[in-house]
Amino acid sequence: MNRFWKGIILPLFNTIKPEVIVEVGSFKGENTKNILSSYCSIYDAKLISIDPNPHKDFDLEYFNNEFGDNFKFFNSMSLDVLPNLIDYNAILIDGDHNWYTVFNELKTIEKNFNQDSFPFIILHDVSWPYARRDLYYDPDVIPMEFRHPYMKLAMFPGVEKLGKIGLNENLNNAIHENTPKNGVLTAIEDFIEDTSLDLAFYSINVFYGLGIICQNTEKNRRMILELFYESDMAGVLENIYLKDRFNKENVIKNNKSKIKSLNNSYDNLNNDFSILLDINKDLKSQLNDLEKNIDNLENNRDELENKVSELNSSLNSQNSLVKNLNKRIAEKDKDLAGLNDV
Ligand SMILES: C[S@@+](CC[C@H](N)C(=O)[O-])C[C@H]1O[C@@H](n2cnc3c(N)ncnc32)[C@H](O)[C@@H]1O
């Protein structure tokens, strides 16, 4: 809804000058801030915002302090608050995007409106993906008979089946689309068909679709079609498309140069690797030679040890021979001394 503020919603408000505005679905409060600062504070108009579970960035204190009596917030669901609101000139519906909620929001507005002026109803998500498919922020609050089977899976344009790639994969999306009582646009069409009031519905099919329901007068028809035309949404979209295209082209260019430098590094690494392979080969052959040398040295050592032990044993036998000889010499010396005495 935020994307339509400058191009469509503010110009509409500046033309119809609503004194009281209702906002269903505040989320981060971006549009809340737009309405308060660019419209309500200029025309002293009031804004009533409703959201049972606004985003953590929604700064209620700031809104209360900054805009005082011009702002009132209901931390509740639209269907609990709308029955008590009677006198407003414009309402923005961007809350729970399912048939049951939107149809009953519209029926409540119809029931409560002041006979003199039917409020301008501005609705978001009247095109793909929620035109013909329900979303449930809180499935438990939707009566069973109106709740379609749903899953937390993504939606892809032109594909009925939910899947892993696409939009809003973290939300409870109805598994089937294009069935009765399913989706925001279906709720609007069913409401227009059901009402006895003379109402018209206009829509613009960009940014998930913006629709306006108002009294079916020539003045309203001209004003809204002019707003749609002058908002130049096609131009806004083209701008986004071009920025996105150039961003992507830049990313591709950057990625190409990264790939080139990675390829260079890869070649360098390959060179280094082949040098290392050669060194490794060399070292292996040196190691081989060293191992052979060690084997030889070990063999030599064994031989030398054998020889030493052989020499030791021969030395031992020589020693005992010398000992024997010494003993015999001593005996002979003794014998000789005896003979000399005789
Ligand atoms: C798509 S966001 C609204 C975006 C906002 N309007 C903007 O333009 O930035 C939908 C919001 O609707 C709120 N929501 C869900 N169910 C709701 C209900 N039954 N009544 C009111 N708000 C509801 C969600 O909590 C969420 O913050």
The ligand as a Gaussian input file, in Angstrom:
#p B3LYP/6-31G(d) Opt

LIG

0 1
 C        0.634000      -6.143000       4.489000
 S        0.742000      -5.621000       6.113000
 C        0.198000      -3.962000       6.056000
 C        1.146000      -3.021000       5.376000
 C        0.828000      -1.570000       5.596000
 N       -0.529000      -1.253000       5.288000
 C        1.764000      -0.713000       4.741000
 O        1.315000      -0.140000       3.747000
 O        2.959000      -0.625000       5.068000
 C       -0.573000      -6.457000       6.869000
 C       -0.802000      -6.116000       8.327000
 O       -2.132000      -6.490000       8.646000
 C       -2.175000      -6.931000       9.968000
 N       -3.383000      -7.765000      10.149000
 C       -3.519000      -9.092000      10.035000
 N       -4.780000      -9.466000      10.311000
 C       -5.441000      -8.327000      10.589000
 C       -6.793000      -8.049000      10.981000
 N       -7.694000      -9.026000      11.089000
 N       -7.129000      -6.759000      11.218000
 C       -6.211000      -5.774000      11.107000
 N       -4.929000      -5.974000      10.739000
 C       -4.561000      -7.229000      10.498000
 C       -0.880000      -7.707000      10.134000
 O       -0.523000      -7.808000      11.508000
 C        0.099000      -6.868000       9.303000
 O        0.794000      -5.971000      10.130000

